């Protein structure tokens, strides 16, 4: 998973995707970009989408700068978001120290819920990492991974989320990966069904970033609470060293084709960004084209902002991405 960090002193903004303010950026930013502006949008667009914030956007602030992860709701509110997408690994230090006990997990839920309610934000997703490989070829390993995810499904239900996001990073042999993925997801989705929680898969490296293969898995699982979380920027299917994230990408699935293929199964959307030009456009992804695909699919849920770049500060990147999503919605009508 590759998501980033956070800031302070941001201007207030509206909750709806298309209601944007003018935000002040840090004076020490590395690169000047023009802030996109949005003309008054048609009334019917105002409620089409709301914006959520992926917590990975502030992970450096939490991991490197010592920010309390329970400030997530406060910061998201200050930037004008209305939904929260939690990342399990950002709470690992606290929870591992308590061996992920029921008391520790309940504490995570209570503190997160108090913060989200205080700031009037909706809890949407917990993104689960480091809990084993749901697509492991070995049956016992796969079952252990499924059961390791249960505590986060329970936490998501207690928080009032609609979904948990999982990864399919097991076998690197295609003939093993597909049936193993189907089995792992089916087991977890059947457990989550009793909690009214969806299990959603992000295109997140390896075979999961091959949208055609992930769609095949979705069709074979064929459960109403199992779907996808299409991510605009995660379509690398092969890296130099064979890892999921660490080295340069040498083979990428077409991102527009991929999003179009994954949207029929989508229960969330991740508007991933990395780098911007001087006009405020993302240089790797055509957001007008991408948001048109999202709209044309009939999807009307939250759009998650996830900044993962290095040129801008996390605050600047989050705000730039938020404004670009809104601008793209307006331009693609």
Secondary structure, DSSP 8 states (H G I E B T S, - for coil): -------S------SBTT--------TT-SS-----------GGGTTT-BEEEEGGGGHHHHHTT---GGGHHHHHHHTT--EEEEEGGGGHHHHHHTTT-HHHHHHHHHHHHHHHHHHT-EEEEEE--SS--TT-SSHHHHHHHHHHHHHHHHHHHHHT-SEEEE---S-SSHHHHHHHHHHHHHHHHHHHHTTT-EEEEE--SGGGG-HHHHHHHHHHH--TTEEEEEETT--EEEETTS-SSSS-EEEE--HHHHHHHHGGGEEEEEEEE--B-TTS-BSSS-HHHHHHHHHHTT--S-EEEEE--SSS-HHHHHHHHHHHHHHHHHHT-
